[in-house]
Amino acid sequence: MISNIRYAALTRWLSVLVLASLLTAPARAAESAAAGGWDLSLQPYVWMPTLEATTSGGSEINLGFEEILEALNWMTMVQGTAKKDKWAVFGDVINLKLSQSGNDTFEVPVGPFTPTLFTDGKYVLKAWVITGGVDYELIRTDKYSVGGFVGARSLWLDVVLTETGTIRHVSGNARESGSGWNVDGIVGMQGKYTLDDKTFLRWYGDVGTGDSNLTWSASGEVVYKFKRFEAYGGYRYLTWDLGDNGALSDLTVMGPRIGAIFRF
């Protein structure tokens, strides 16, 4: 038991140190880019996912993309890469807030009576997802390249669920809430395959653990080169098995995404 606790604590702190160094690496690379050798890229994107989650109290959250749009208060999604020769550092940041309220009515049999239950519910979900890694190019040919990387992913969640029920002017309230950081070390591979002089495919996959029981991510996209930038579209899947120690016990976000790549 003690060894497991020490292992979890060590994994968490190593992941925090790796993530902190990765987040500052692009800035250091940008400073030295003028001296030559670094290829920099900035990639803003729009993800159009569905969201499935279970709270630590057992409540389920299932949101389609249209529901996410209706509940969206703000959203920021961007990736960045700094590459030199066979080495690269990369980062991905997602920040969003969702909130929505609604009401419903139910007929509730109570002995010979069937009074109406009026319910009002609201949820608020705030999240940061920060992923970073150091990649080394393992294979490079004229048609394709493959790299392997190590890194970390951090998830911050703040979830509040409230519900009020009223039967014949008698009201009751229920509330679930929780927040906290979750940090995991990850390993993975990524690569690309050239179709022609303007089009290529790229793919990404990682798996990790730490504060989570398990987290993994996968994506695949088609990229087309324009004169001043590149545009891409594809699909991304991201999931966590968080256990019972946080606001959520599991979280999955998946769906298509589109974006642009600006190179410097």
C-alpha positions as CSV (number, residue, x, y, z in Angstrom):
1,M,0.0,0.0,0.0
2,I,2.8,2.4,1.0
3,S,4.7,1.6,-2.2
4,N,1.6,2.3,-4.3
5,I,1.2,5.7,-2.7
6,R,4.8,6.5,-3.2
7,Y,4.6,5.4,-6.8
8,A,1.5,7.6,-7.5
9,A,3.1,10.6,-5.8
10,L,6.4,10.1,-7.7
11,T,4.5,9.8,-11.0
12,R,2.5,12.9,-10.3
13,W,5.5,15.1,-9.5
14,L,7.5,13.8,-12.4
15,S,4.5,14.5,-14.7
16,V,4.2,18.0,-13.3
17,L,7.9,18.7,-13.9
18,V,7.8,17.3,-17.4
19,L,4.7,19.3,-18.2
20,A,6.1,22.5,-16.8
21,S,9.3,22.1,-18.8
22,L,7.4,21.3,-22.0
23,L,5.2,24.4,-21.7
24,T,8.2,26.7,-21.4
25,A,10.1,24.9,-24.1
26,P,8.3,26.5,-27.1
27,A,9.0,30.0,-25.6
28,R,12.7,29.1,-25.3
29,A,12.6,27.7,-28.9
30,A,11.0,30.9,-30.2
31,E,13.7,33.0,-28.6
32,S,16.4,31.0,-30.4
33,A,14.4,30.6,-33.7
34,A,15.9,33.8,-35.0
35,A,19.3,32.2,-34.7
36,G,18.2,29.5,-37.1
37,G,17.4,25.8,-36.9
38,W,13.9,25.8,-35.4
39,D,10.7,25.2,-37.3
40,L,7.7,26.6,-35.4
41,S,4.0,26.1,-36.0
42,L,0.8,27.4,-34.4
43,Q,-2.4,25.4,-34.8
44,P,-5.7,26.9,-33.7
45,Y,-8.6,24.4,-34.2
46,V,-12.3,23.8,-33.5
47,W,-13.3,20.5,-32.1
48,M,-16.9,19.4,-32.5
49,P,-17.3,16.6,-30.0
50,T,-19.8,14.7,-28.0
51,L,-19.2,14.4,-24.3
52,E,-19.9,11.5,-22.0
53,A,-19.1,11.6,-18.3
54,T,-20.1,10.1,-14.9
55,T,-19.8,12.1,-11.7
56,S,-18.3,10.6,-8.6
57,G,-21.8,10.5,-7.2
58,G,-23.1,8.4,-10.1
59,S,-24.9,11.0,-12.1
60,E,-24.4,10.8,-15.9
61,I,-23.7,13.7,-18.3
62,N,-24.3,13.0,-22.0
63,L,-24.0,15.9,-24.4
64,G,-24.2,16.0,-28.1
65,F,-22.4,18.7,-30.1
66,E,-25.5,20.8,-30.5
67,E,-26.1,20.7,-26.7
68,I,-22.5,21.7,-26.1
69,L,-22.9,24.7,-28.4
70,E,-26.0,25.7,-26.6
71,A,-24.3,25.4,-23.2
72,L,-20.9,26.9,-24.3
73,N,-19.8,30.0,-22.5
74,W,-16.3,30.1,-23.8
75,M,-13.7,27.8,-25.5
76,T,-10.0,28.0,-26.5
77,M,-8.3,25.3,-28.4
78,V,-4.7,25.6,-29.8
79,Q,-1.7,23.4,-30.5
80,G,2.0,24.5,-31.0
81,T,5.2,22.7,-32.1
82,A,8.8,23.6,-32.2
83,K,11.0,21.2,-34.2
84,K,14.7,21.0,-34.9
85,D,16.3,18.2,-36.9
86,K,14.8,15.0,-35.4
87,W,13.7,16.5,-32.1
88,A,10.4,18.4,-31.4
89,V,8.5,19.7,-28.5
90,F,4.7,20.1,-28.7
91,G,1.8,21.4,-26.6
92,D,-2.0,21.3,-26.8
93,V,-4.3,23.5,-24.6
94,I,-8.1,23.3,-24.3
95,N,-10.0,25.6,-22.0
96,L,-13.8,25.7,-21.9
97,K,-16.9,26.4,-19.7
98,L,-20.3,24.8,-20.2
99,S,-23.4,25.7,-18.2
100,Q,-27.1,24.9,-18.8
101,S,-30.3,24.6,-16.9
102,G,-33.7,23.0,-17.6
103,N,-36.9,21.7,-16.1
104,D,-39.2,18.8,-16.4
105,T,-42.4,17.3,-14.9
106,F,-43.3,13.8,-13.7
107,E,-46.4,12.1,-12.4
108,V,-45.5,10.4,-9.1
109,P,-47.9,7.8,-7.7
110,V,-48.3,8.1,-3.9
111,G,-51.0,5.8,-2.6
112,P,-54.3,6.8,-4.1
113,F,-52.9,10.1,-5.3
114,T,-50.7,11.0,-8.3
115,P,-49.2,14.4,-7.6
116,T,-47.0,16.2,-10.2
117,L,-43.3,16.5,-9.5
118,F,-41.7,19.7,-10.9
119,T,-37.9,19.6,-11.3
120,D,-35.4,22.3,-12.1
121,G,-31.8,21.3,-12.8
122,K,-28.5,23.0,-13.7
123,Y,-25.0,22.0,-14.4
124,V,-21.8,24.0,-14.7
125,L,-18.6,22.3,-16.1
126,K,-15.3,24.1,-16.4
127,A,-12.2,22.4,-17.7
128,W,-8.5,22.8,-18.7
129,V,-6.8,20.1,-20.6
130,I,-3.0,20.6,-21.2
131,T,-0.9,18.1,-23.0
132,G,2.8,18.3,-23.8
133,G,5.5,16.1,-25.1
134,V,9.1,15.7,-26.4
135,D,9.2,13.8,-29.7
136,Y,12.1,12.0,-31.5
137,E,11.8,11.1,-35.2
138,L,12.4,7.4,-35.5
139,I,11.8,6.9,-39.2
140,R,11.9,9.3,-42.1
141,T,11.4,8.5,-45.8
142,D,10.2,10.5,-48.8
143,K,6.7,9.2,-48.2
144,Y,6.3,9.0,-44.4
145,S,7.7,9.7,-41.0
146,V,7.2,8.2,-37.6
147,G,8.1,9.6,-34.2
148,G,7.9,8.4,-30.6
149,F,7.4,10.7,-27.6
150,V,7.1,11.0,-23.8
151,G,5.1,13.7,-22.0
152,A,2.3,14.5,-19.7
153,R,-1.4,15.5,-19.7
154,S,-3.1,17.6,-17.1
155,L,-6.8,17.8,-16.6
156,W,-8.5,20.4,-14.3
157,L,-12.2,20.0,-13.7
158,D,-14.8,22.0,-11.8
159,V,-18.3,20.4,-11.9
160,V,-21.5,21.5,-10.1
161,L,-24.8,19.8,-10.5
162,T,-27.9,21.1,-8.7
163,E,-31.5,19.9,-8.8
164,T,-34.7,21.2,-7.1
165,G,-37.9,19.1,-6.9
166,T,-41.3,20.4,-5.9
167,I,-44.5,18.4,-5.0
168,R,-47.5,20.3,-3.8
169,H,-45.5,23.3,-2.7
170,V,-42.9,21.1,-0.8
171,S,-39.4,21.5,-2.2
172,G,-36.2,19.6,-1.9
173,N,-32.7,20.2,-3.2
174,A,-29.8,18.0,-4.3
175,R,-26.3,19.1,-5.2
176,E,-23.1,17.5,-6.4
177,S,-19.8,19.3,-6.9
178,G,-16.1,18.7,-7.1
179,S,-12.9,20.1,-8.5
180,G,-9.3,19.4,-8.8
181,W,-6.2,18.7,-11.0
182,N,-5.4,15.3,-12.5
183,V,-1.8,14.8,-13.9
184,D,-0.7,11.8,-15.9
185,G,2.5,10.8,-17.7
186,I,2.0,9.6,-21.3
187,V,3.9,7.8,-24.0
188,G,2.9,7.6,-27.6
189,M,3.7,7.8,-31.3
190,Q,2.8,10.1,-34.2
191,G,3.5,10.4,-37.9
192,K,2.5,11.5,-41.3
193,Y,2.1,9.9,-44.8
194,T,2.5,12.1,-47.9
195,L,-0.2,11.6,-50.6
196,D,1.0,14.3,-53.1
197,D,2.9,17.7,-53.0
198,K,-0.1,19.4,-51.3
199,T,-1.8,16.7,-49.3
200,F,-0.7,14.4,-46.4
201,L,-2.2,12.3,-43.7
202,R,-1.2,12.6,-40.0
203,W,-2.0,10.5,-37.0
204,Y,-1.4,10.6,-33.3
205,G,-1.8,8.2,-30.3
206,D,-0.9,8.2,-26.6
207,V,-1.6,6.3,-23.5
208,G,-0.8,7.0,-19.8
209,T,-1.5,6.9,-16.2
210,G,-0.7,8.7,-12.9
211,D,-3.5,10.3,-11.0
212,S,-5.9,8.6,-13.5
213,N,-6.3,4.8,-13.6
214,L,-5.9,5.2,-17.4
215,T,-6.0,7.9,-20.1
216,W,-5.5,7.6,-23.8
217,S,-6.0,9.7,-26.9
218,A,-6.0,9.1,-30.7
219,S,-6.5,11.2,-33.8
220,G,-6.2,11.1,-37.5
221,E,-6.5,14.0,-40.1
222,V,-6.1,15.0,-43.7
223,V,-4.0,18.1,-44.2
224,Y,-4.0,20.3,-47.3
225,K,-1.3,22.9,-48.1
226,F,-2.3,26.4,-49.2
227,K,0.1,29.2,-50.1
228,R,0.2,30.8,-46.7
229,F,-1.1,28.1,-44.3
230,E,-2.3,24.5,-44.1
231,A,-5.9,23.4,-43.3
232,Y,-6.9,20.0,-41.8
233,G,-9.9,18.0,-40.9
234,G,-10.2,14.7,-39.0
235,Y,-11.4,12.9,-35.9
236,R,-10.1,13.0,-32.3
237,Y,-10.9,10.7,-29.3
238,L,-9.8,11.5,-25.7
239,T,-10.8,9.6,-22.6
240,W,-10.0,9.2,-18.9
241,D,-10.8,6.6,-16.3
242,L,-10.5,8.8,-13.2
243,G,-11.6,6.5,-10.4
244,D,-13.6,7.8,-7.5
245,N,-11.3,10.5,-6.1
246,G,-12.5,13.6,-8.1
247,A,-15.4,15.4,-9.6
248,L,-15.9,12.8,-12.3
249,S,-15.2,9.1,-12.3
250,D,-14.8,8.9,-16.1
251,L,-14.8,11.4,-19.0
252,T,-14.8,10.8,-22.8
253,V,-14.7,13.5,-25.5
254,M,-14.8,12.5,-29.1
255,G,-15.7,14.0,-32.5
256,P,-14.5,15.6,-35.7
257,R,-12.3,18.7,-35.7
258,I,-11.0,21.2,-38.2
259,G,-8.1,23.6,-37.9
260,A,-5.3,25.6,-39.5
261,I,-1.5,25.3,-39.3
262,F,0.7,28.5,-39.5
263,R,4.4,27.9,-39.9
264,F,7.2,30.3,-39.0
